């Protein structure tokens, strides 16, 4: 398990750093290729995951509307993340990603979800994340507003995906109950099948968008330029590996441990990117990063305990109870939504 976690951290750093190199090389000739890079990442992930799905005989979830929502949110999240990465330093882009606990809470609060009551520990943790964000933004030389906004929107997309996965789980359970499947024999959403489906649907969405928006110039640069081709390939392979390893680790540890590990992963990615690209990290910037990472880890550990201490209440009729998953979802791009599902090795 330790080796898997180390490989998870390493492949995440490879994906981010190689993606930044590919985007920078392509930007000199095309002005921006975030769509094409995201498309390349999804091509590799879709091909491998769909092959695994066929070989393992996994069944795609039979709730098309919920599945589409999950896939759109997931795809938008990575597209916006690459847009942010193209405009910000790689280390700062990952720092912005670490604000996901804050954006998840704000999303749930704005939509009046249950579970948004803060105890002292969770309130202090979110305050540390917010303070760290302010310090990091203030310490950034040549701060790019659009890149920062893209990063925040990516966080919102990933938080929304956690909500949609919860809805998909509920739809699957309802279908099984309608077929008369006993509760103890019910199978949840198959993680491998969902992993494959969201990449396949994302690929279908990204292909025409990349052709219409960026044409063939970006793909030509990413294919014919040896440096750009090498970087985009490394980024795509790292993308597949770190998302797969994130899911593998999640299915073998509890959700809180996974969330804390994921916070550590982001810290490793930030440090690796700063070293690779020789980004100068000021004292103020380092303090901001520490506040964000520390606050995120503290929030991931404290939130489930405080929620468990609250007296349970019946779900609201409008379905906003489903947003509770987003409040404590600090996993890898929403993967903690699988935590309550049985694994199917």
C-alpha positions in Angstrom: 0.0 0.0 0.0 2.9 2.4 0.8 4.3 1.8 -2.7 0.9 2.5 -4.2 0.7 5.8 -2.3 4.2 6.8 -3.4 3.4 6.0 -7.0 0.2 7.9 -6.7 2.1 11.0 -5.5 4.8 10.6 -8.2 2.4 10.2 -11.1 0.5 13.2 -10.0 3.6 15.3 -10.0 4.5 13.9 -13.5 1.0 14.7 -14.9 1.1 18.3 -13.6 4.7 19.1 -14.5 4.6 17.5 -18.0 1.2 19.1 -18.7 2.7 22.5 -17.9 5.6 21.9 -20.2 3.3 20.8 -23.0 1.0 23.8 -22.6 3.9 26.2 -22.5 5.5 24.8 -25.7 2.2 24.8 -27.5 1.4 28.3 -26.4 4.4 29.8 -28.2 2.9 28.6 -31.5 -0.9 28.4 -31.0 -1.7 30.6 -28.1 -3.2 27.8 -26.0 -4.0 24.1 -26.2 -5.8 23.2 -23.0 -8.6 21.5 -24.9 -6.2 19.4 -27.0 -4.1 18.4 -23.9 -7.3 17.4 -22.0 -8.4 15.4 -25.1 -5.0 13.6 -25.2 -5.4 12.7 -21.5 -8.9 11.4 -22.0 -7.9 9.3 -25.0 -5.4 7.3 -23.0 -7.6 7.1 -20.0 -10.7 6.1 -22.0 -8.8 3.4 -24.0 -7.2 1.7 -21.0 -10.2 2.0 -18.7 -12.7 0.7 -21.3 -10.4 -2.2 -22.1 -10.3 -3.0 -18.3 -14.1 -2.7 -18.1 -14.6 -5.2 -21.0 -12.0 -7.7 -19.7 -13.4 -7.5 -16.1 -17.0 -7.7 -17.5 -18.1 -4.6 -15.6 -21.6 -3.1 -16.2 -22.0 0.6 -17.0 -24.5 2.4 -14.6 -28.0 2.4 -16.1 -28.9 5.9 -15.1 -28.1 7.9 -18.2 -29.1 11.4 -16.9 -27.1 11.1 -13.7 -24.1 9.5 -15.6 -24.1 12.3 -18.1 -24.0 14.9 -15.3 -21.1 13.1 -13.5 -19.2 12.9 -16.8 -19.8 16.6 -17.8 -18.7 17.8 -14.3 -15.6 15.6 -14.4 -14.6 16.7 -17.9 -15.2 20.4 -17.2 -13.1 20.0 -14.0 -10.0 18.8 -15.9 -10.5 21.1 -18.8 -10.7 24.2 -16.5 -7.7 22.8 -14.5 -5.6 22.7 -17.6 -6.8 26.2 -18.6 -5.6 27.3 -15.1 -2.3 25.4 -15.5 -1.6 27.1 -18.8 -1.8 30.6 -17.2 -0.4 30.0 -13.7 2.9 28.6 -12.3 2.4 24.8 -11.9 3.0 25.1 -8.2 0.4 27.9 -7.7 -2.1 26.1 -9.9 -2.0 23.1 -7.6 -2.2 25.4 -4.6 -5.5 26.8 -6.0 -6.7 23.2 -6.4 -6.0 22.7 -2.7 -8.8 25.2 -2.0 -11.4 22.6 -2.9 -12.7 22.1 0.7 -13.5 25.8 0.8 -15.3 25.8 -2.6 -17.2 22.6 -1.7 -18.5 24.1 1.5 -19.5 27.4 -0.3 -21.3 25.4 -3.0 -23.2 23.4 -0.4 -24.0 26.5 1.7 -25.3 28.5 -1.3 -27.6 25.6 -2.2 -28.9 25.2 1.4 -27.6 21.7 1.9 -27.7 20.0 5.3 -24.4 19.3 7.0 -23.0 22.9 6.5 -23.1 23.7 10.2 -19.5 24.3 11.3 -17.9 23.2 14.6 -14.9 24.9 16.0 -12.4 22.6 14.3 -13.9 22.7 10.9 -14.5 26.5 11.1 -10.9 27.0 12.1 -9.7 24.7 9.3 -11.6 26.5 6.6 -10.5 29.9 8.0 -6.9 28.7 7.7 -7.5 27.6 4.1 -9.1 31.0 3.3 -6.2 32.9 5.0 -3.7 30.8 3.1 -5.5 31.6 -0.2 -5.3 35.3 0.6 -1.6 35.1 1.5 -0.7 33.0 -1.6 -2.5 35.4 -4.0 -0.9 38.4 -2.4 2.6 36.8 -2.6 2.3 35.8 -6.3 4.4 37.9 -8.7 2.4 38.7 -11.9 -0.9 37.3 -10.6 -3.2 36.1 -13.4 -6.8 36.6 -12.5 -8.2 34.4 -15.3 -5.9 31.6 -14.3 -7.0 31.8 -10.7 -10.7 31.9 -11.7 -10.3 28.9 -13.9 -8.8 27.0 -10.9 -11.7 28.0 -8.7 -14.2 26.9 -11.4 -12.4 23.6 -11.7 -12.8 23.1 -7.9 -16.6 23.8 -8.3 -16.9 21.3 -11.1 -15.1 18.6 -9.1 -17.3 19.4 -6.0 -20.4 19.2 -8.2 -19.2 15.8 -9.5 -19.3 14.5 -6.0 -22.9 15.6 -5.7 -23.8 14.0 -9.0 -22.1 10.7 -8.1 -24.3 10.6 -4.9 -27.4 11.1 -7.1 -26.1 8.3 -9.4 -25.7 6.0 -6.4 -29.3 6.7 -5.3 -30.7 6.1 -8.8 -28.9 2.8 -9.0 -30.3 1.7 -5.6 -33.8 2.7 -6.6 -33.5 0.6 -9.8 -32.3 -2.4 -7.9 -35.2 -2.0 -5.4 -37.7 -1.8 -8.3 -36.3 -5.1 -9.5 -36.8 -6.7 -6.1 -33.1 -7.0 -5.2 -32.6 -7.4 -1.5 -30.8 -4.6 0.3 -28.0 -6.9 1.5 -27.4 -8.2 -2.0 -27.6 -4.8 -3.8 -24.5 -3.7 -5.6 -23.6 0.0 -5.7 -22.1 1.9 -8.6 -19.2 -0.1 -10.0 -16.2 2.2 -9.7 -14.3 0.7 -12.6 -17.3 1.0 -14.9 -17.9 4.6 -13.8 -14.2 5.4 -14.3 -14.4 4.1 -17.9 -17.8 5.7 -18.7 -16.9 9.2 -17.6 -13.7 9.2 -19.7 -15.5 7.8 -22.7 -18.3 10.3 -22.5 -15.8 13.1 -21.8 -13.9 12.1 -24.9 -17.0 12.4 -27.0 -17.6 15.9 -25.6 -14.0 17.0 -25.9 -13.3 15.9 -29.5 -15.7 18.2 -31.4 -15.0 21.1 -28.9 -11.2 20.8 -29.6 -11.7 20.7 -33.3 -14.0 23.7 -33.3 -12.0 25.8 -30.9 -8.4 24.9 -31.6 -8.6 23.2 -34.9 -5.7 21.0 -36.0 -2.9 23.5 -35.1 -2.7 22.3 -31.5 -2.8 18.6 -32.3 -0.1 19.2 -35.0 2.2 20.9 -32.4 1.6 18.2 -29.8 2.3 15.5 -32.3 5.1 16.8 -34.5 7.1 18.7 -31.9 9.2 16.1 -30.2 9.4 18.0 -26.9 5.7 18.8 -26.8 4.8 15.2 -27.9 6.9 13.7 -25.1 5.5 16.1 -22.5 1.8 15.6 -23.6 2.3 11.8 -23.6 3.9 11.8 -20.1 1.0 14.0 -18.9 -1.6 11.7 -20.4 0.1 8.6 -18.9 0.5 10.3 -15.5 -3.2 11.4 -15.7 -4.3 7.8 -16.1 -2.0 6.4 -13.5 -2.6 8.9 -10.7 -6.4 8.8 -11.1 -6.4 5.0 -11.2 -4.1 4.8 -8.2 -6.2 7.3 -6.3 -9.3 5.1 -6.8 -7.2 1.9 -5.9 -6.1 3.5 -2.6 -9.6 4.7 -1.9 -11.1 1.3 -2.2 -8.6 0.0 0.4 -8.6 2.7 3.1 -11.3 4.8 4.7 -12.5 8.1 3.2 -10.8 10.3 5.8 -7.4 8.6 5.3 -7.7 9.0 1.6 -8.6 12.7 1.9 -5.6 13.3 4.1 -3.3 11.4 1.7 -4.7 13.4 -1.2 -3.8 16.6 0.7 -0.3 15.3 1.1 -0.3 14.4 -2.6 -1.0 18.0 -3.5 1.8 19.2 -1.2 4.2 16.9 -3.0 3.0 18.1 -6.4 3.4 21.7 -5.4 7.0 21.1 -4.1 7.9 19.0 -7.2 6.6 21.7 -9.6 8.4 24.4 -7.8 11.7 22.5 -8.0 11.3 21.4 -11.6 10.4 24.9 -12.9 12.7 26.8 -10.5 9.8 28.8 -9.2 11.0 31.2 -6.5 8.9 30.6 -3.4 8.9 33.6 -1.0 8.3 33.2 2.7 4.8 34.6 2.4 4.0 32.2 -0.4 5.3 29.2 1.6 3.3 30.3 4.6 0.1 30.5 2.4 0.8 27.0 1.0 1.3 25.6 4.5 -1.9 27.2 5.7 -3.9 25.8 2.8 -2.4 22.3 3.0 -2.7 22.1 6.8 -6.2 23.5 6.8 -7.3 21.1 4.2 -5.9 18.1 6.1 -7.4 19.3 9.4 -10.8 19.8 7.7 -10.7 16.3 6.1 -10.0 14.8 9.6 -12.5 16.9 11.6 -15.5 17.2 9.3 -16.7 13.5 9.5 -16.4 13.5 13.3 -18.4 16.7 13.7 -21.1 15.5 11.2 -21.3 12.2 13.1 -21.9 14.0 16.3 -24.9 15.9 14.9 -28.3 14.4 15.5 -29.5 12.9 12.2 -32.4 14.5 10.4 -34.6 13.2 7.6 -33.5 14.2 4.1 -35.1 17.3 2.7 -37.8 16.9 0.1 -35.9 18.9 -2.5 -33.0 16.5 -2.5 -30.5 19.0 -1.2 -29.3 16.4 1.3 -27.3 14.9 -1.6 -25.1 17.9 -1.4 -23.7 16.8 2.0 -21.2 14.6 0.1 -19.6 17.7 -1.4 -19.0 19.4 2.0 -16.4 16.9 3.1 -15.2 15.8 -0.3 -11.5 16.6 -0.5 -10.5 13.5 -2.4 -9.0 13.3 -5.8 -11.4 15.1 -8.1 -14.4 13.8 -6.2 -13.4 10.1 -5.8 -14.4 10.1 -2.1 -18.0 9.6 -3.3 -17.0 6.0 -3.8 -16.1 5.5 -0.2 -19.4 4.0 0.9 -19.6 1.7 -2.1 -18.4 -1.9 -1.9 -15.4 -2.7 -4.0 -15.7 -5.4 -6.7 -12.2 -6.8 -7.3 
